[in-house]
Amino acid sequence: MNALKTLISGTALSLALATSALALGVELNTSTTGLALQGYDPVAYFLDSAAEKGSYKITSVHNGATYRFANKEHKEAFDANPDAYLPQYGGYCAFGTAMGFKFDGDPTQWKIVDGELFLNLSSEIHEKWQGDQANFITKADDNWPEIEDKAPTDLQN
């Protein structure tokens, strides 16, 4: 476990802390303006198997966060069942959550597992997470209720 914690260090840790600290809410990883997924379309992951930027002209607000969509069909699908498309752990990094931290999830480092969207901090972290994703998902699921309402910086102490 110490080796895994060491992996999340240096530049990646500094970047994650700096950007996560800007999050509007603590349970959702959003920008200071409330934009979720850095403007990526949450439905595109499921319907197009791709990370696609959404349009600022096609949006929905859910739980105080603004989601952008690549097209009206994606918006309609989201509006009909938003929970089906939301990233796990509020959009924070799945690997970080497994370690008990909240780091930004990079919308281009993603995977759908059993119908759920998971994001990771970087390609290196994403590769590590995929190496034992079932175990990391279990750990993250166990950790999330304890860290969900905490600010990312509060978890660094």
C-alpha positions in Angstrom: 0.0 0.0 0.0 2.9 2.4 0.7 4.1 1.8 -2.9 0.7 2.8 -4.2 0.7 6.0 -2.1 4.1 6.8 -3.4 2.8 6.6 -6.9 0.5 9.5 -6.2 3.2 12.0 -5.4 5.4 14.7 -6.8 4.0 16.7 -9.7 0.8 14.6 -10.0 0.0 15.3 -6.4 0.7 19.0 -6.6 -1.4 19.3 -9.7 -4.3 17.4 -8.2 -4.3 19.4 -5.0 -4.1 22.7 -6.8 -7.0 21.9 -9.2 -9.1 19.9 -6.7 -9.0 22.8 -4.3 -10.8 24.9 -6.8 -13.8 22.6 -6.8 -17.1 24.3 -6.1 -18.5 21.6 -4.0 -16.8 18.9 -2.1 -18.9 15.9 -3.2 -18.8 17.0 -6.9 -15.6 17.8 -8.8 -16.6 21.0 -10.6 -14.9 24.2 -11.6 -15.4 27.4 -9.7 -18.3 28.1 -12.1 -20.0 24.8 -11.4 -18.9 23.2 -14.7 -18.7 19.4 -14.3 -16.4 17.0 -16.2 -14.4 20.0 -17.5 -17.1 20.5 -20.1 -17.0 16.9 -21.5 -20.3 15.3 -22.4 -21.2 12.6 -19.8 -23.5 10.7 -22.2 -20.9 10.4 -25.0 -18.8 8.0 -22.9 -21.8 5.6 -22.9 -23.3 6.1 -26.4 -20.3 7.0 -28.4 -17.6 5.3 -26.4 -15.6 8.5 -26.5 -14.6 11.5 -24.4 -16.3 14.4 -26.3 -16.4 18.0 -25.4 -19.9 19.4 -24.9 -21.2 22.6 -26.3 -21.8 25.6 -24.1 -25.1 26.0 -26.0 -26.4 22.6 -24.9 -26.4 22.2 -21.1 -28.3 20.8 -18.1 -27.9 21.5 -14.4 -28.1 18.6 -12.0 -27.3 18.8 -8.3 -25.9 22.2 -8.8 -23.4 21.2 -11.5 -23.6 22.2 -15.1 -23.2 19.5 -17.7 -22.5 20.1 -21.4 -23.5 17.9 -24.3 -22.3 17.3 -27.8 -25.9 17.2 -29.2 -29.5 17.5 -28.1 -30.0 13.7 -28.1 -27.4 13.4 -25.4 -29.0 16.1 -23.4 -32.4 14.4 -23.6 -30.9 11.1 -22.5 -29.2 12.8 -19.6 -32.3 14.7 -18.6 -34.4 11.5 -18.6 -32.0 9.7 -16.3 -29.0 11.7 -15.1 -27.8 9.2 -12.5 -27.1 6.7 -15.3 -24.4 9.0 -16.8 -22.8 10.6 -13.8 -19.2 9.6 -13.1 -18.5 7.7 -9.9 -17.1 9.4 -6.8 -18.4 12.8 -8.0 -16.0 12.9 -10.9 -12.9 12.6 -8.7 -10.1 10.1 -9.6 -11.2 6.5 -8.9 -7.6 5.5 -7.9 -7.3 8.5 -5.6 -10.6 7.6 -4.0 -9.4 4.1 -3.4 -6.4 5.6 -1.6 -8.7 7.8 0.5 -8.0 11.1 -1.4 -9.9 13.4 -3.8 -7.9 14.2 -6.9 -9.2 15.7 -10.1 -10.5 13.1 -12.6 -9.2 13.7 -16.1 -12.2 13.3 -18.5 -9.9 11.8 -21.1 -8.7 9.1 -18.7 -11.9 7.1 -18.3 -13.4 3.6 -18.4 -16.9 2.2 -18.1 -17.1 -0.8 -15.8 -20.4 -2.6 -15.2 -22.3 0.4 -16.6 -20.5 3.0 -14.4 -18.2 5.7 -15.5 -14.8 6.0 -13.7 -12.2 8.8 -14.2 -8.6 8.9 -13.2 -6.0 11.6 -12.7 -3.6 10.8 -15.5 -2.7 8.1 -18.0 -0.1 6.7 -15.7 -2.6 6.4 -12.8 -5.3 5.1 -15.2 -3.0 2.3 -16.3 -2.1 1.4 -12.7 -5.9 1.4 -11.8 -6.8 -0.8 -14.7 -4.2 -3.4 -13.4 -6.4 -4.2 -10.4 -9.5 -2.2 -11.1 -11.9 -4.6 -9.3 -9.9 -4.2 -6.1 -9.5 -0.5 -6.5 -13.3 0.0 -7.1 -14.1 -2.0 -4.0 -11.7 0.1 -1.9 -13.0 3.3 -3.5 -16.6 2.3 -2.8 -15.7 1.6 0.8 -13.8 5.0 1.2 -16.3 7.2 -0.6 -18.9 7.5 2.2 -16.2 8.7 4.6 -14.6 11.3 2.2 -17.6 12.4 0.1 -18.3 15.5 2.2 -14.7 16.4 2.9 -12.8 19.0 1.0 -9.8 17.6 -1.0 -7.3 19.6 1.0 -8.8 18.2 4.3 -7.8 14.7 3.2 -4.1 15.6 2.9 -3.5 15.9 6.6 
